[in-house]
Amino acid sequence: MVGICGTGMGSLALLLKEAGHHVTGSDENVYPPMSTQLENAGIEIIKDYQRSTINDQLDLIIIGNVISRGNEEAEAVIESKIDYMSMPEALNQFFIKDKHSIVIAGTHGKTTTSTLCAWMLESAGLKPGFMIGGVGLNLGISARIAKGDYFVVEGDEYDTAFFDKGPKFLHYSPKSVILGPIEFDHADIYKNLDHVMGSFEKLVNIIPKDGLLVACADSENTMKIAAKAKCRVVEYSFSRFSRSSRSNGPLFGRHNRQNIAGVVTLLTELGIDQEKIKKGLETFKGIKRRQEIVGEVNGITIIDDFAHHPTSVKETIQSIRDRFPEKRIWAIFEPRSNTSQRKVFQKEFVDAFKKADISIIAGLHRPERLAPSERLDPQKLVQEIGNGARYMPKVDEIIDFITQGAKSGDVILIMSNGSFDGIHTRLLKRLSQS
């Protein structure tokens, strides 16, 4: 598996291993939690891409969408006679096509919604399979083979592979779909919102007539797509669960109540007993890297979150504000994703940080991949955020600043869709020494 440590690729590797295949893989970005999961499963990871890795002992090569032409292993694969396919193709072929496929799609909330759905089916005794871009604390893993009728998959609209530029979710044979809010995202591959909407329309068009679309009524864009469905459509909304926060467990904020409403609506339509739905919701523990409390030192709470789109950042900060209403909130953000590093959301990010007491914007991750004219301007961003926001390009600088300024009762919210140079562990260690 070329690019094995990506969230989707790593999850597929675990499924293939569980199915009895001998799995190896290579990657240049090896870090927890995915690397730990793979190593614990006994999957060998070759740390870097090497032409010699591709050899005639391999029966099949699966290529992740992070891999481009010019990659040593990709070129070796193309020159060889070994069969190869994309991650979504392999997932469908080996694990989805004979099951009731539940695809969770939309711009935001896919990982949380997918994990909650899989857990609630599991809690109901239905033994679902799943492949999710995160690790649920109840489930302990990001992927598992179905022993029952259902397979839950996080449906990503990002492109499939260098040899297949269509969205991943078109490969997942959807029978039921939860379609959450839709916004413009992935500015590196989509031109504008209409381009994004076109991909979601294709997804809705492949749901069979006897299938089900559960659509978020809070999103005008989602409802435009739902109107084109040929299958049965059921709506859900934030307001349905706005007054039931006591049942939310570790899920805080408007967006998470929206996610809950989508899953409960789907499971109700599938005929799952209401008492089992309630039990599954009440016993849900949350997800790694989604508002996850990773430690507390000297009364200072450190929270890790995957937020990288301005809407996700804004909603996450608001959720932490709701959860800790009397505490000072620090928002630490690394512009790392292909979209967040671009200036396309420069204005939206200003508004996203307004609810934080202290905002720190780190340097762009590998900015050399973009022309200067295309990049987000972090220095301009902190000026426009105001309220003492700071630009600190280096993680060491951020850790020093927090260590010197944080007080008992503060909440440090760290947001990045990558490892952020190990800031969480390093910060906890420094705080414990201060």
Summary of the structure (lengths in Angstrom):
residues: 434
radius of gyration: 21.3
end to end distance: 43.4
largest distance: 62.5
contacts: 1524
relative contact order: 0.09
helix: 40%
strand: 20%
